[in-house]
Amino acid sequence: MKLQPAQTDGLNTFTAYGEGYVSVNGIRHNYNIIVLPSRLIPEWTQADFDSLSIADFELLAGIDAEIILLGTGNKLRFPRPELMRPLAQAQKGLEVMDLQAACRTYNILVGEGRKVAAGLLLA
């Protein structure tokens, strides 16, 4: 599916997504990634959803963002509560959604000028 972002010149936005990939500014990525408006963190984790660790969430908690979107792949799945502890301690908001919803929501929030990050599980 192609996405058309709002006024986001110079910022990272999702331009497409599909089975096992996302495109950011027209560049395809086939691995778990964190996307922020001004930078990418490629290969954020080697984990799949079931093997996510507290260290994966500590990295998310350390990001300069007000809202963190967790894209859990093709279906919505919620992480174990203990994994979200670093985000609660850092007073960061976490929204869990499927990959497609995370990409669309991220683009909307970037277009609004919000400090957002998307941590996406593609594996």
N, CA and C atoms as an extended XYZ file, in Angstrom:
369
Properties=species:S:1:pos:R:3:atomname:S:1:resname:S:1:resid:I:1 pbc="F F F"
N         0.846       -1.173        0.000 N   MET     1
C         0.000        0.000        0.000 CA  MET     1
C         0.893        1.238        0.000 C   MET     1
N         0.574        2.197       -0.809 N   LYS     2
C         1.299        3.465       -0.871 CA  LYS     2
C         0.682        4.439        0.120 C   LYS     2
N         1.525        5.231        0.768 N   LEU     3
C         1.064        6.233        1.715 CA  LEU     3
C         1.503        7.597        1.240 C   LEU     3
N         0.663        8.597        1.406 N   GLN     4
C         0.996        9.965        1.017 CA  GLN     4
C         1.030       10.837        2.270 C   GLN     4
N         2.227       11.182        2.766 N   PRO     5
C         2.317       11.971        3.993 CA  PRO     5
C         1.904       13.426        3.795 C   PRO     5
N         1.606       14.096        4.896 N   ALA     6
C         1.275       15.525        4.888 CA  ALA     6
C         2.563       16.329        4.712 C   ALA     6
N         2.588       17.555        5.182 N   GLN     7
C         3.764       18.416        5.064 CA  GLN     7
C         4.874       17.893        5.961 C   GLN     7
N         5.716       17.077        5.395 N   THR     8
C         6.775       16.456        6.186 CA  THR     8
C         8.110       16.500        5.451 C   THR     8
N         8.329       17.529        4.659 N   ASP     9
C         9.576       17.657        3.908 CA  ASP     9
C        10.780       17.544        4.838 C   ASP     9
N        11.715       16.693        4.471 N   GLY    10
C        12.941       16.529        5.241 CA  GLY    10
C        12.820       15.601        6.431 C   GLY    10
N        11.640       15.057        6.684 N   LEU    11
C        11.438       14.155        7.818 CA  LEU    11
C        11.228       12.732        7.326 C   LEU    11
N        11.562       11.781        8.157 N   ASN    12
C        11.322       10.381        7.814 CA  ASN    12
C         9.840       10.084        7.894 C   ASN    12
N         9.305        9.559        6.817 N   THR    13
C         7.912        9.111        6.794 CA  THR    13
C         7.834        7.785        6.055 C   THR    13
N         6.794        7.042        6.339 N   PHE    14
C         6.565        5.776        5.659 CA  PHE    14
C         5.928        6.072        4.312 C   PHE    14
N         6.514        5.501        3.279 N   THR    15
C         5.984        5.694        1.934 CA  THR    15
C         5.316        4.431        1.402 C   THR    15
N         5.560        3.295        2.056 N   ALA    16
C         4.905        2.035        1.694 CA  ALA    16
C         5.153        1.020        2.797 C   ALA    16
N         4.323       -0.022        2.791 N   TYR    17
C         4.558       -1.156        3.671 CA  TYR    17
C         3.914       -2.375        3.051 C   TYR    17
N         4.361       -3.534        3.492 N   GLY    18
C         3.812       -4.781        2.985 CA  GLY    18
C         4.305       -5.933        3.829 C   GLY    18
N         4.128       -7.133        3.331 N   GLU    19
C         4.516       -8.337        4.057 CA  GLU    19
C         6.023       -8.344        4.292 C   GLU    19
N         6.446       -8.121        5.553 N   GLY    20
C         7.844       -8.207        5.932 CA  GLY    20
C         8.713       -7.021        5.555 C   GLY    20
N         8.111       -5.870        5.218 N   TYR    21
C         8.928       -4.700        4.895 CA  TYR    21
C         8.171       -3.409        5.152 C   TYR    21
N         8.936       -2.347        5.289 N   VAL    22
C         8.415       -0.980        5.249 CA  VAL    22
C         9.359       -0.175        4.366 C   VAL    22
N         8.845        0.880        3.769 N   SER    23
C         9.681        1.825        3.030 CA  SER    23
C         9.612        3.159        3.746 C   SER    23
N        10.792        3.723        4.013 N   VAL    24
C        10.900        5.035        4.636 CA  VAL    24
C        11.547        5.950        3.609 C   VAL    24
N        10.839        7.005        3.245 N   ASN    25
C        11.321        7.936        2.214 CA  ASN    25
C        11.722        7.196        0.941 C   ASN    25
N        10.959        6.160        0.602 N   GLY    26
C        11.192        5.416       -0.625 CA  GLY    26
C        12.259        4.342       -0.540 C   GLY    26
N        12.875        4.164        0.622 N   ILE    27
C        13.918        3.139        0.793 CA  ILE    27
C        13.339        1.978        1.594 C   ILE    27
N        13.443        0.793        1.020 N   ARG    28
C        12.854       -0.405        1.618 CA  ARG    28
C        13.741       -0.946        2.738 C   ARG    28
N        13.082       -1.351        3.844 N   HIS    29
C        13.761       -1.955        4.997 CA  HIS    29
C        13.062       -3.276        5.307 C   HIS    29
N        13.858       -4.340        5.452 N   ASN    30
C        13.317       -5.683        5.690 CA  ASN    30
C        13.691       -6.230        7.063 C   ASN    30
N        13.964       -5.353        8.013 N   TYR    31
C        14.396       -5.782        9.342 CA  TYR    31
C        13.715       -4.904       10.389 C   TYR    31
N        13.713       -5.373       11.623 N   ASN    32
C        13.130       -4.600       12.721 CA  ASN    32
C        13.837       -3.251       12.792 C   ASN    32
N        13.077       -2.196       12.959 N   ILE    33
C        13.650       -0.852       12.854 CA  ILE    33
C        12.901        0.107       13.766 C   ILE    33
N        13.602        1.132       14.230 N   ILE    34
C        12.975        2.258       14.919 CA  ILE    34
C        13.075        3.446       13.978 C   ILE    34
N        11.958        4.110       13.773 N   VAL    35
C        11.903        5.272       12.892 CA  VAL    35
C        11.502        6.486       13.716 C   VAL    35
N        12.317        7.529       13.632 N   LEU    36
C        12.028        8.826       14.240 CA  LEU    36
C        12.018        9.855       13.112 C   LEU    36
N        11.427       11.004       13.339 N   PRO    37
C        11.370       12.000       12.264 CA  PRO    37
C        12.728       12.372       11.690 C   PRO    37
N        13.777       12.377       12.509 N   SER    38
C        15.079       12.836       12.020 CA  SER    38
C        16.147       11.744       11.940 C   SER    38
N        15.822       10.514       12.318 N   ARG    39
C        16.817        9.447       12.220 CA  ARG    39
C        16.163        8.074       12.233 C   ARG    39
N        16.960        7.087       11.797 N   LEU    40
C        16.546        5.687       11.815 CA  LEU    40
C        17.497        4.916       12.711 C   LEU    40
N        16.970        3.924       13.390 N   ILE    41
C        17.801        2.996       14.152 CA  ILE    41
C        17.570        1.622       13.528 C   ILE    41
N        18.419        1.272       12.542 N   PRO    42
C        18.217        0.005       11.837 CA  PRO    42
C        18.538       -1.180       12.740 C   PRO    42
N        17.875       -2.288       12.432 N   GLU    43
C        18.071       -3.531       13.175 CA  GLU    43
C        18.000       -3.302       14.673 C   GLU    43
N        16.904       -2.634       15.080 N   TRP    44
C        16.660       -2.310       16.487 CA  TRP    44
C        16.822       -3.536       17.377 C   TRP    44
N        16.261       -4.640       16.989 N   THR    45
C        16.359       -5.879       17.757 CA  THR    45
C        16.355       -7.044       16.788 C   THR    45
N        16.986       -8.112       17.176 N   GLN    46
C        16.945       -9.338       16.376 CA  GLN    46
C        15.772      -10.222       16.796 C   GLN    46
N        15.055       -9.799       17.826 N   ALA    47
C        13.975      -10.599       18.407 CA  ALA    47
C        12.734      -10.595       17.525 C   ALA    47
N        11.963      -11.666       17.636 N   ASP    48
C        10.602      -11.635       17.121 CA  ASP    48
C         9.711      -11.276       18.312 C   ASP    48
N         8.420      -11.171       18.108 N   PHE    49
C         7.536      -10.709       19.178 CA  PHE    49
C         7.692      -11.548       20.442 C   PHE    49
N         7.719      -12.857       20.302 N   ASP    50
C         7.745      -13.737       21.472 CA  ASP    50
C         9.059      -13.705       22.237 C   ASP    50
N        10.125      -13.207       21.618 N   SER    51
C        11.421      -13.181       22.311 CA  SER    51
C        11.892      -11.765       22.643 C   SER    51
N        10.978      -10.787       22.615 N   LEU    52
C        11.340       -9.426       23.023 CA  LEU    52
C        11.841       -9.435       24.465 C   LEU    52
N        12.809       -8.562       24.757 N   SER    53
C        13.394       -8.521       26.095 CA  SER    53
C        13.255       -7.129       26.706 C   SER    53
N        13.540       -7.034       27.974 N   ILE    54
C        13.527       -5.740       28.651 CA  ILE    54
C        14.539       -4.800       27.987 C   ILE    54
N        15.676       -5.326       27.540 N   ALA    55
C        16.676       -4.490       26.866 CA  ALA    55
C        16.102       -3.825       25.615 C   ALA    55
N        15.240       -4.527       24.895 N   ASP    56
C        14.603       -3.943       23.708 CA  ASP    56
C        13.740       -2.744       24.106 C   ASP    56
N        13.050       -2.854       25.215 N   PHE    57
C        12.184       -1.775       25.677 CA  PHE    57
C        12.973       -0.661       26.358 C   PHE    57
N        14.127       -0.998       26.951 N   GLU    58
C        14.991        0.042       27.512 CA  GLU    58
C        15.500        0.961       26.397 C   GLU    58
N        15.810        0.382       25.250 N   LEU    59
C        16.230        1.196       24.117 CA  LEU    59
C        15.102        2.129       23.679 C   LEU    59
N        13.885        1.602       23.607 N   LEU    60
C        12.737        2.447       23.263 CA  LEU    60
C        12.545        3.559       24.295 C   LEU    60
N        12.720        3.234       25.565 N   ALA    61
C        12.518        4.216       26.630 CA  ALA    61
C        13.543        5.340       26.581 C   ALA    61
N        14.718        5.073       26.033 N   GLY    62
C        15.767        6.075       25.964 CA  GLY    62
C        15.668        7.013       24.771 C   GLY    62
N        14.711        6.800       23.919 N   ILE    63
C        14.556        7.617       22.709 CA  ILE    63
C        13.875        8.928       23.059 C   ILE    63
N        14.289        9.992       22.403 N   ASP    64
C        13.692       11.314       22.608 CA  ASP    64
C        12.377       11.409       21.830 C   ASP    64
N        11.327       10.903       22.433 N   ALA    65
C         9.992       10.925       21.824 CA  ALA    65
C         8.954       10.982       22.932 C   ALA    65
N         7.863       11.660       22.653 N   GLU    66
C         6.747       11.710       23.600 CA  GLU    66
C         5.857       10.489       23.470 C   GLU    66
N         5.714       10.022       22.241 N   ILE    67
C         4.839        8.888       21.944 CA  ILE    67
C         5.656        7.839       21.219 C   ILE    67
N         5.553        6.604       21.685 N   ILE    68
C         6.234        5.502       21.025 CA  ILE    68
C         5.170        4.528       20.538 C   ILE    68
N         5.235        4.243       19.245 N   LEU    69
C         4.331        3.285       18.627 CA  LEU    69
C         5.075        1.969       18.477 C   LEU    69
N         4.465        0.882       18.915 N   LEU    70
C         5.054       -0.444       18.746 CA  LEU    70
C         4.214       -1.186       17.723 C   LEU    70
N         4.806       -1.415       16.557 N   GLY    71
C         4.144       -2.186       15.509 CA  GLY    71
C         4.510       -3.645       15.658 C   GLY    71
N         3.515       -4.490       15.940 N   THR    72
C         3.767       -5.886       16.302 CA  THR    72
C         3.624       -6.860       15.135 C   THR    72
N         3.773       -6.372       13.921 N   GLY    73
C         3.665       -7.259       12.761 CA  GLY    73
C         2.264       -7.225       12.176 C   GLY    73
N         1.883       -8.318       11.541 N   ASN    74
C         0.593       -8.360       10.841 CA  ASN    74
C        -0.615       -8.417       11.756 C   ASN    74
N        -0.407       -8.767       13.010 N   LYS    75
C        -1.541       -8.791       13.935 CA  LYS    75
C        -1.188       -8.061       15.224 C   LYS    75
N        -2.190       -7.547       15.867 N   LEU    76
C        -2.029       -6.818       17.125 CA  LEU    76
C        -1.766       -7.808       18.254 C   LEU    76
N        -0.650       -7.601       18.941 N   ARG    77
C        -0.298       -8.428       20.105 CA  ARG    77
C         0.278       -7.502       21.155 C   ARG    77
N        -0.060       -7.752       22.414 N   PHE    78
C         0.410       -6.898       23.499 CA  PHE    78
C         1.573       -7.560       24.223 C   PHE    78
N         2.658       -6.799       24.454 N   PRO    79
C         3.813       -7.366       25.158 CA  PRO    79
C         3.486       -7.666       26.616 C   PRO    79
N         4.269       -8.562       27.175 N   ARG    80
C         4.118       -8.890       28.596 CA  ARG    80
C         4.303       -7.621       29.428 C   ARG    80
N         3.538       -7.451       30.495 N   PRO    81
C         3.610       -6.222       31.303 CA  PRO    81
C         4.998       -5.881       31.805 C   PRO    81
N         5.793       -6.866       32.190 N   GLU    82
C         7.118       -6.564       32.732 CA  GLU    82
C         8.037       -5.937       31.676 C   GLU    82
N         7.786       -6.182       30.403 N   LEU    83
C         8.601       -5.589       29.352 CA  LEU    83
C         8.382       -4.082       29.240 C   LEU    83
N         7.217       -3.629       29.617 N   MET    84
C         6.876       -2.212       29.482 CA  MET    84
C         7.339       -1.367       30.668 C   MET    84
N         7.896       -2.008       31.688 N   ARG    85
C         8.352       -1.292       32.882 CA  ARG    85
C         9.330       -0.151       32.567 C   ARG    85
N        10.344       -0.340       31.683 N   PRO    86
C        11.260        0.776       31.391 CA  PRO    86
C        10.545        1.996       30.813 C   PRO    86
N         9.514        1.788       30.040 N   LEU    87
C         8.761        2.910       29.476 CA  LEU    87
C         7.969        3.631       30.562 C   LEU    87
N         7.381        2.888       31.468 N   ALA    88
C         6.636        3.505       32.572 CA  ALA    88
C         7.584        4.315       33.456 C   ALA    88
N         8.761        3.771       33.736 N   GLN    89
C         9.732        4.480       34.566 CA  GLN    89
C        10.224        5.752       33.891 C   GLN    89
N        10.321        5.742       32.567 N   ALA    90
C        10.770        6.919       31.819 CA  ALA    90
C         9.607        7.860       31.502 C   ALA    90
N         8.407        7.491       31.936 N   GLN    91
C         7.178        8.266       31.697 CA  GLN    91
C         6.960        8.522       30.209 C   GLN    91
N         7.096        7.439       29.434 N   LYS    92
C         6.876        7.481       27.992 CA  LYS    92
C         5.587        6.763       27.664 C   LYS    92
N         4.821        7.354       26.770 N   GLY    93
C         3.593        6.714       26.317 CA  GLY    93
C         3.900        5.641       25.288 C   GLY    93
N         3.207        4.517       25.354 N   LEU    94
C         3.366        3.429       24.394 CA  LEU    94
C         2.004        3.081       23.830 C   LEU    94
N         1.924        3.071       22.515 N   GLU    95
C         0.721        2.628       21.818 CA  GLU    95
C         1.090        1.386       21.031 C   GLU    95
N         0.381        0.298       21.256 N   VAL    96
C         0.653       -0.963       20.590 CA  VAL    96
C        -0.382       -1.155       19.490 C   VAL    96
N         0.089       -1.484       18.289 N   MET    97
C        -0.817       -1.687       17.157 CA  MET    97
C        -0.159       -2.592       16.136 C   MET    97
N        -0.916       -3.030       15.144 N   ASP    98
C        -0.285       -3.818       14.096 CA  ASP    98
C         0.598       -2.906       13.246 C   ASP    98
N         1.425       -3.507       12.422 N   LEU    99
C         2.405       -2.763       11.632 CA  LEU    99
C         1.757       -1.698       10.751 C   LEU    99
N         0.688       -2.059       10.078 N   GLN   100
C         0.041       -1.129        9.160 CA  GLN   100
C        -0.503        0.096        9.893 C   GLN   100
N        -1.155       -0.122       11.006 N   ALA   101
C        -1.698        0.988       11.795 CA  ALA   101
C        -0.579        1.851       12.356 C   ALA   101
N         0.529        1.233       12.769 N   ALA   102
C         1.658        1.993       13.308 CA  ALA   102
C         2.235        2.919       12.235 C   ALA   102
N         2.369        2.439       11.012 N   CYS   103
C         2.900        3.275        9.923 CA  CYS   103
C         1.976        4.456        9.641 C   CYS   103
N         0.694        4.199        9.545 N   ARG   104
C        -0.268        5.278        9.257 CA  ARG   104
C        -0.310        6.292       10.397 C   ARG   104
N        -0.344        5.806       11.635 N   THR   105
C        -0.418        6.696       12.794 CA  THR   105
C         0.847        7.535       12.917 C   THR   105
N         1.999        6.922       12.698 N   TYR   106
C         3.268        7.645       12.733 CA  TYR   106
C         3.233        8.812       11.741 C   TYR   106
N         2.838        8.547       10.496 N   ASN   107
C         2.803        9.610        9.487 CA  ASN   107
C         1.882       10.758        9.897 C   ASN   107
N         0.751       10.437       10.479 N   ILE   108
C        -0.176       11.481       10.932 CA  ILE   108
C         0.471       12.318       12.024 C   ILE   108
N         1.090       11.662       13.009 N   LEU   109
C         1.697       12.379       14.129 CA  LEU   109
C         2.893       13.217       13.686 C   LEU   109
N         3.698       12.704       12.763 N   VAL   110
C         4.809       13.491       12.226 CA  VAL   110
C         4.262       14.715       11.510 C   VAL   110
N         3.197       14.546       10.748 N   GLY   111
C         2.573       15.666       10.049 CA  GLY   111
C         2.047       16.732       10.990 C   GLY   111
N         1.717       16.336       12.214 N   GLU   112
C         1.250       17.283       13.237 CA  GLU   112
C         2.410       17.899       14.012 C   GLU   112
N         3.638       17.485       13.703 N   GLY   113
C         4.805       18.025       14.404 CA  GLY   113
C         5.072       17.387       15.750 C   GLY   113
N         4.505       16.225       16.003 N   ARG   114
C         4.686       15.541       17.296 CA  ARG   114
C         6.024       14.828       17.363 C   ARG   114
N         6.535       14.651       18.581 N   LYS   115
C         7.772       13.895       18.819 CA  LYS   115
C         7.381       12.431       18.970 C   LYS   115
N         7.472       11.689       17.889 N   VAL   116
C         7.001       10.317       17.837 CA  VAL   116
C         8.116        9.409       17.351 C   VAL   116
N         8.047        8.163       17.775 N   ALA   117
C         8.949        7.115       17.285 CA  ALA   117
C         8.114        5.873       17.030 C   ALA   117
N         8.517        5.102       16.031 N   ALA   118
C         7.851        3.832       15.731 CA  ALA   118
C         8.879        2.716       15.806 C   ALA   118
N         8.671        1.785       16.706 N   GLY   119
C         9.483        0.577       16.794 CA  GLY   119
C         8.715       -0.534       16.106 C   GLY   119
N         9.255       -1.047       15.004 N   LEU   120
C         8.512       -1.987       14.169 CA  LEU   120
C         9.159       -3.353       14.143 C   LEU   120
N         8.334       -4.367       14.366 N   LEU   121
C         8.783       -5.768       14.281 CA  LEU   121
C         8.346       -6.303       12.916 C   LEU   121
N         9.320       -6.554       12.073 N   LEU   122
C         9.026       -7.059       10.727 CA  LEU   122
C         9.284       -8.553       10.620 C   LEU   122
N        10.065       -9.087       11.553 N   ALA   123
C        10.432      -10.511       11.502 CA  ALA   123
C         9.328      -11.372       12.062 C   ALA   123
